[in-house]
Each structure stands twice: as C-alpha cells, then as structure tokens.
Amino acid sequence: MFVEGVSLSDENVELILRDLIDLYGYDFTNYSRASIKRRILRLMSNDRFLSFAEFRYRLKNDPEYFKRFVEQITVNVTEMFRDVQFYKTLREVVLPVLATKPIIRIWHAGCSTGEEVYSMAILLAETNLLDKSLLYATDINPAVLEKVRAGIFPLAQMKQYSENYIASGGKKDFSSYYTAQYNAAKFDETLGKKIVLATHNLVSDGSFNEFQLILCRNVMIYFDKPLQDRALRLFYESLEMLGYLALGSKETLKFTDISAMFRQVENREKIWKKVM
C-alpha cells in the first residue's frame, strides 16, 4: 500500500544528484533545488514508492526508469506560438534581418517536445525563408526529441494553437499545416525535414555551431545563478555578431556578466541582439 506524503529531505536530494553523476553522467547539481525537489516528490507519488530507499534503488538499478526520471525532471510547459507578441516581434523585426543572410541557422536550446520549433518552421515557411534555414533542436532528454522527430501533437490542442497563430500574425488556415489522424495532428514533413535533432546538456556541453538566432525560453528559470551564467556565456559564444538571443517571459540578461554585450530589441520582448 502506498504511503501518502512520503518525505524527501535535502540530504536525499543531494544523494540522488550524486547518483545521477556517478552512474549516468547527468549533472543536475546546478538546477534549482526547490524545483528538483518538487519534481522528485511528484514522481515518487505518481509512481507509488513506499520510501525514498525504494525510489533510489530503482533509479540506480533500472536504466529504463532513469529515462523516465529525466523526462519528468526536465519537462517544460510549452505550446505553439506561446506569447503571441513575442512571435509578432520575431515575424516583423527579427526575420526581415535574417532574410538578408545566405543561410539561417537557428538553435532551440531545451526544445522540449518541439512546439516552439514547429512554430518557428511555420514562421520561416510563411516568410519564404524555410528552404535556406536549419533549425537545431536540442534537449538533455532523448525521449522528447523523439516526439519532435515524429511531429505529432494532440489534436485537442490545435484550437488553442490556431488562436495563438492568428493572434501572432498568421495569415493562413492553421489546419493546412497538419493532417488530423484520430486524436492526433501530424505536421507537414516539409517542416520537419529542416529540423536537426541532438541531445545537448547546457550544464556540460559546449558550442557546436554559429547561429543567427538562439531561443532558450523558460528553461533557465530552473537553473541556479552560476548555471544561468554558464548557459548565457555559451549562447554568447554561439551567436554570430548581430545575432539574436530570445529568452522566456520571466528571464532576462539584466544583471548578468554579458548584459553589456547585447541590446534589447523593441524594449518589450525578451529578445536581444549581440552588439559586442
């Protein structure tokens, strides 16, 4: 019988984080402890563990369960064309500048299940830029990358996504981008073929290309300050001069080591241009 309210001490959390490094090479030590603790407790409750010892044993000895752990710990809330003013700014301010480039490389760091990647692909298609673009979608979690590869999302969400799309300046019938299959929406393969998928850990991995636009939205709110600084330095090094960095609505470059090297676009949305 599952015991409701199974406890988790700060010391227990540290043990789990050390196990993940020693056994699997995954380093979550710079993630927000409060966020990590909440998510572990939720996972222990959902999977009906009787004790912390039982949970730790399963995590250490079952690689398949470790995959589930990573999926649950790193999951981010996402939707297509989320924050419509942000996407209007991309469409009206950023993409016209990128249109002057011979090739456009965009990095979605911490892409989760890919809703924002497909939103970007649609924006590029509507501005006749998709053919000369590559969208690099990376995440620490291999399971979510498979969802990006499939390009299949719940059909029930399409009404909200369509409303977001239209509010952000979309001109077409949103349903023209996908095919309804039972309770799922399968997005057009012409969008997916421009997406390059790879696992990438913002904690430990380095730069792998030079980009004109990097998006990392609502990921760093789960990081502590040193890891935020590391990720932002990585993005700085990965952007070409005058490239753009887009963050989430609760994230900022203010009071960071690289703030002087960027100028905010439009002074409204969380989009910055690299100027130094």
Secondary structure, 3 states (H helix, E strand, C coil): CCCCCCCCCHHHHHHHHHHHHHHHCCCCCCECHHHHHHHHHHHHHHCCCCCHHHHHHHHHHCHHHHHHHHHHHHCCCCCCCCCHHHHHHHHHHHHHHHCCCCCEEEEEECCCCCHHHHHHHHHHHHCCCHHHEEEEEEECCHHHHHHHHHCEEEHHHHHHHHHHHHHCCCCCCHHHHEEEECCEEEECHHHHCCEEEEECCCCCCCCCCCEEEEEECCCHHHECHHHHHHHHHHHHHHEEEEEEEEECCCCCCCCCCCHHHEEECCCCCCEEEECC
